[in-house]
Amino acid sequence: MPLASYQTSVPVVVDDVKCIADKGCTVCVDVCPLDVLRISDMTGKAYMAYDECWYCMPCEADCPTGAVTVNIPYLLK
Amino acid sequence: MAMDEIVGGSSEVSCDVLVIGGGTAGPMAALKAKLKNPKANVVLLEKANVKRSGAISMGMDGLNNAVIPGYATPEQYTKEITIANDGIVDQKAVYKYAQNCYGIIEELDSFGIRFLKNENGDYAVKKVHHIGTYVLPMPNGETVKKALYRQLRRARILISNRYMATRLLTSGDGRVAGAISINTRTAEMLVIKAKAVILCMGAAGRLGLPTSGYMFGTYENAANSGDGYAMAYHAGAALANLECFQINPLIKDYNGPACAYVAGPFGAFTANNEGNRFIECDYWSGQMMLEFYNELLSGKGPVFLQLKHLHDKTIEEIESTLHKVERPTRGRFQEGRGTNYRTESIEMHISEIGFCSGHSASGVFVDDFARTTVPGLYAAGDMASVPHNYMLGAFTNGSVAGTDAMEFADNHDFADFDAADVAKEYDRVMAPTRREDGIPPNQIEYKARRLVNDYLQPPKVTRKFELGQRRLAEVRQDMEQQMIARNAHELLRALETQSILDCADMAAHASLYREESRWGLYHLRTDFPDKDNENWFCHTLLSKKDGRMTSEKRAVQPYVVPVADDEKDLYDKQRIRASA
C-alpha cells in the first residue's frame, strides 16, 4: 500500500537560541515519557520529531535553560 | 548512527528479581526487594525513563486513600471499598493495604515527600469518599519522582531505561523464568533471566479513543498501553474483572482530572447546567459515573465542576495545586479557553474506557502478597487487581510485592526456558520491520481504538459487542500480516498496538461473559440490566488456556470485615433526591 505523509502542528516548541543540545545536553530527550523529542542533525537543537505528545511537561520542567514550551495540541485546545 | 535506526540482534543478562515498570509501584518494589536482600541483583526495566515515567510523571496532588489513625480505620476503609465495588472484593488484600499504608506514608515522608498537616502537627485529612475520610494533600507533590529516584540510586538498583518488555518467559511447568524486552531506540533485544518478576506496568490507558481524536490525549499517561495486561495474559496468568472498565469524569477535551478530589474539600462541587448538584459525592465509583452519564444525556447536561462561588483566596490555593502537579498543563488549557475559575465553571465530560485498578477493579489477579497465578510472577499498581488503589496503593502493594518476590528468589533457582521461545519472540517482534510495504502502526491503532469506542463503550449491547469482535479480528489480521515499522520508534508503537488490540479483545470477552449489570456505568449491560447476586456475586477470571481466551467464575473470598445488609447499597444512592 503506498504511503503519504501529512502535515501536523506539534505542541512542543523549542527556542533554538536557548537550547544547548548542540553542547551535548539531552535532558528533554531523556525524560520524555513518550520519547517524541530528538536532536536535529541539521541544527543540533532539540525538536519534536513525533506527534505523540501527552502534554505532560517534564521536557519543559527539566530543561536547564528554559528553552522548551509545551502547548496544548491543536485538536483539543 | 542515527537514533531510531534499527540495529536488531539479541543479548542475555540475568538477575534475581526483575521489576518491569518504573512509575510508582515499580520503584517501591525494587527498593523493597533490594532491602530484603542487599546482596541480590535487582533490575528495574522501564519503557521510558524512571526519572519521569508513569502516572505520576509530574507528581501528584495528594493521597486519595490514606488510612490514617485518628481519621479512619483499616476496617472502615475495607468496608467502604467493598461497598464501592458492589461487594466483589477479596478483602484480605484491601485490608492488608489499609493496615500497611500508614507506614508507607511515613516512609515517603522520610524520602522528603511532605503531607499536609494542620496547626497541631496532625495530618490534615479531607473527606471526598461517601463514608470515610481518606484524602491527604501533598504540598510538594511535584517532587515525588525525584525523591524516589534518589532512593533508587542510593540502593544501587540497576536501572535500564528505554527497554520495552514484550513477553514473559516461562518454564515447562509454568513458572516465570524472565522476560524479553526490546530497546525502543535501536530495536536490540535484551533477554533477562530472573528468579522472580514483578509487573508494575500501569493501566491500559490507550484503549478507548479520546473524543478529540488525538490518539495520545488520553486520561492515563499515554505510554501506559496495557503491555502488562497483554504480557500477563500470554504467560497464562489470570486477569480479574476486566469488564469493570475504568471511566472517569474529566475536563472536556483536555481529558485530565478537574480535579474534584482537590477542589471538593474546599467546597467545589459537580453541577448540571442549572448550577445544581445532582450527585451526593464526587468519589469516582461506577455508580457515580452512571449518574454523571445520565445527567450528560439528560437535558440538564453538560456537567460542570463549579468553583466560582468560592473565595478568591481559596481559588488561588486550588489553582496553585492544579496547575503545578499531576497535569500542570491544565492551567495552560484553561487559559487558552479563557476559563477563569472565578467566573466560569469547568465543563466536564467522561473519559474513554480503559483498564485500571487504580480507580476501578480491572487487573491482573493477585492475592494479598501481590502474587499472580503464575509462580514467581507478581503484579502491583494500576495493573494488579486490588481495587481503587490509587498512588498510595501502588506504593504499598509494590512494597509487598518486592519483599515477597525477593523471598521467592532467595528460595528458588532460575527456571529453565526453551531457547526456541526467544527465537520465536524475536521473529514476532521484528516482523513489522521486515515488510517492504504495508500499514503503519498509527493507522492500525487508530482503527482498533475507534472500534473500541464504537462497540465496547458502555452501555454494553451484546449485538454491538459481537460486531465489535468481528471488526477487531479483521484489524488483528491486518496487524499480523501487514503492519510495518520503518524505524525503532515506530516498532515501539507497533508493539504497543499489539498490546492495545489484546486488551480490546479481553475487554470484549470479559464483558460478554458477565451476564448482569454491575459497578454502575462500568459494566452496564442493556440486555442484562439488573444486578444478579444469585448468579454473579463472584469475580470473573480471564486467562489463556490451550491458546484460547476463556473466562471463569471465582468465588469472592469470605470477608474479613463484615458488611451489614443495610450498608451494602450505600453507593447505589448517589443521586441527590428531590427534597420531600
Interface residues (C-beta under 8 A of the other chain):
Chain A: M1 L3 D30 V31 C32 P33 L34 D35 R38 I39 D41 A49 Y50 E52 C53 W54 Y55 C56 M57 P58 A61 D62 V70 N71 I72 P73 L75 L76 K77
Chain B: A2 M3 D4 A48 N49 K51 R52 S53 G54 S57 M58 R162 T184 R185 P210 S212 G213 Y214 M215 F216 G217 T218 N221 A222 A223 D253 Y254 N255 R327 P328 T329 R332 F333 G336 R337 D437 G438 I439 P440 Q482 H489 L492 R493
